[in-house]
Structure formats: structure tokens, C-alpha cells
């Protein structure tokens, strides 16, 4: 699930075990080809400057908020309905975590429209969850 909390900033639920090699292999592309390079850049686009929201909470914010749920709701101005969807998805698998990422951080803004289009959104999210 993707939740945009600001212009070009989003929360994503992802599988924390997903590595770049796994990401490229799961895409089914051949190493050394253009598609492998594109998926490598796509992985970097998401994960290179992403913050693990749970780690940030535990390291910096735990003393300020009543709970992790309260932290997410207030820090990211998320509706209760969206928050419930994110936390429900996260609870499906112990390897799922929530990351915050800047969609323009690496300069690959063209990926936004591609991976989060109506046609590819669910497929790409499942890809990040390793489903």
C-alpha cells in the first residue's frame, strides 16, 4: 500500500528482506541488460534514501507519542481509515515494515507515474511485499 503524505513523499509497506538482487530476480530480467539496469535504478529510487518508520519511532520518537499508531497518525497526518489499512497490511507478515520515501530524491521522477499507475500499482506493491 502506498500513502502519499506530502507532495512526492509517501509511506510504503515493504518486505524488509527484499534486496536489490531479489528485486531484479523477481522482475525476471537478465543481468547486464537494460531492463536489469532500470529495475536496479527503481530499487535505488525507493530504498536509497528511505527511512524505516518503525526504526525512527523506536530511536527518536517513542518518548513523545503514546504508541506507534499515534506516531504515524500525527507525524504523517494520516486518516484513521488509511492508517488501519497500512497497519493491517503490516501485521499480515512479520517481515513487513513501513518506510517513508521521497519520490524525487534520486531524480528518477519518471518512475512515479509508471509504477503507481492504475494498471501497475497493485502489481508493484505485491512485488515490494514479495508476494
C-alpha positions as CSV (number, residue, x, y, z in Angstrom):
1,X,0.0,0.0,0.0
2,X,1.1,3.5,-0.8
3,X,0.0,6.5,1.2
4,X,1.1,10.0,0.0
5,X,1.5,12.2,3.0
6,X,3.0,15.2,1.2
7,X,3.9,16.3,-2.3
8,X,6.1,13.5,-3.7
9,X,6.5,11.9,-0.2
10,X,4.9,8.5,0.6
11,X,4.7,5.7,3.1
12,X,5.0,2.2,1.7
13,X,4.6,-1.2,3.3
14,X,7.5,-3.3,2.0
15,X,9.2,-6.6,2.8
16,X,12.3,-5.8,4.8
17,X,14.0,-8.9,3.5
18,X,13.8,-7.6,-0.1
19,X,17.3,-7.0,-1.5
20,X,18.3,-5.4,-4.8
21,X,19.3,-8.8,-6.2
22,X,16.0,-10.3,-5.2
23,X,14.1,-7.3,-6.7
24,X,15.9,-7.8,-10.0
25,X,15.4,-11.6,-10.0
26,X,11.7,-11.2,-9.1
27,X,11.4,-8.9,-12.1
28,X,12.6,-11.8,-14.3
29,X,15.1,-9.7,-16.3
30,X,18.5,-10.8,-17.4
31,X,21.5,-9.3,-15.7
32,X,23.5,-6.9,-17.8
33,X,20.5,-5.9,-19.9
34,X,18.7,-2.6,-20.0
35,X,15.7,-3.9,-18.0
36,X,18.0,-5.1,-15.2
37,X,19.6,-1.6,-15.1
38,X,16.1,0.0,-15.0
39,X,15.0,-2.2,-12.1
40,X,18.2,-1.6,-10.3
41,X,17.6,2.2,-10.5
42,X,14.0,1.6,-9.5
43,X,15.1,-0.2,-6.3
44,X,17.6,2.6,-5.6
45,X,14.9,5.2,-6.2
46,X,12.8,3.7,-3.4
47,X,15.3,2.4,-0.9
48,X,18.4,4.6,-1.2
49,X,17.1,7.4,1.0
50,X,14.1,5.8,2.6
51,X,13.6,5.9,6.3
52,X,12.3,2.9,8.2
53,X,9.4,4.4,10.1
54,X,9.5,1.8,12.9
55,X,13.2,2.3,13.5
56,X,12.8,6.1,13.5
57,X,9.9,5.7,16.0
58,X,11.9,3.5,18.3
59,X,15.1,5.5,18.1
60,X,13.8,9.1,18.2
61,X,10.0,9.4,18.9
62,X,8.9,6.7,21.3
63,X,9.0,9.0,24.3
64,X,6.9,11.7,22.6
65,X,4.0,9.5,21.4
66,X,1.6,7.2,23.2
67,X,2.1,4.4,20.6
68,X,3.5,3.6,17.1
69,X,0.0,4.1,15.7
70,X,-0.3,7.5,17.4
71,X,3.1,8.5,16.0
72,X,2.1,7.6,12.4
73,X,-1.2,9.2,12.6
74,X,0.2,12.5,13.9
75,X,3.6,12.7,12.1
76,X,2.2,11.8,8.7
77,X,-1.3,13.3,9.1
78,X,-2.9,10.1,8.1
79,X,-6.6,9.4,8.3
80,X,-7.7,6.6,10.6
81,X,-9.0,4.6,7.7
82,X,-5.7,4.7,5.8
83,X,-3.8,4.1,9.0
84,X,-5.9,1.0,9.7
85,X,-5.2,-0.3,6.1
86,X,-1.4,0.2,6.5
87,X,-1.2,-1.4,9.9
88,X,-3.5,-4.3,8.9
89,X,-1.3,-5.0,5.9
90,X,1.9,-4.7,8.0
91,X,0.5,-7.2,10.5
92,X,0.0,-9.8,7.8
93,X,3.7,-10.7,7.8
94,X,6.4,-10.2,10.4
95,X,8.8,-9.2,7.6
96,X,6.7,-6.3,6.5
97,X,7.8,-2.8,7.6
98,X,6.8,0.7,6.8
99,X,9.1,3.1,5.0
100,X,8.9,6.8,4.2
101,X,10.5,7.8,1.0
102,X,10.9,11.0,-1.1
103,X,9.8,10.1,-4.6
104,X,12.1,12.7,-6.2
105,X,15.2,12.1,-4.0
106,X,17.2,10.4,-6.7
107,X,16.0,12.4,-9.7
108,X,14.0,9.5,-11.2
109,X,10.6,11.2,-11.1
110,X,9.5,9.3,-14.2
111,X,9.1,6.1,-12.1
112,X,6.3,7.7,-10.1
113,X,3.8,7.7,-13.0
114,X,4.9,4.3,-14.2
115,X,4.9,2.1,-11.0
116,X,2.0,3.9,-9.3
117,X,-0.3,4.0,-12.4
118,X,-3.7,2.4,-12.1
119,X,-2.6,-0.6,-14.2
120,X,0.6,-1.3,-12.2
121,X,0.1,-0.1,-8.7
122,X,-1.2,-3.3,-7.1
123,X,1.3,-5.4,-9.0
124,X,4.2,-3.2,-8.0
125,X,3.1,-3.2,-4.3
126,X,2.9,-7.0,-4.3
127,X,6.4,-7.0,-5.8
128,X,7.7,-4.9,-2.9
129,X,5.9,-7.2,-0.4
130,X,7.5,-10.3,-2.2
131,X,4.0,-11.8,-2.7
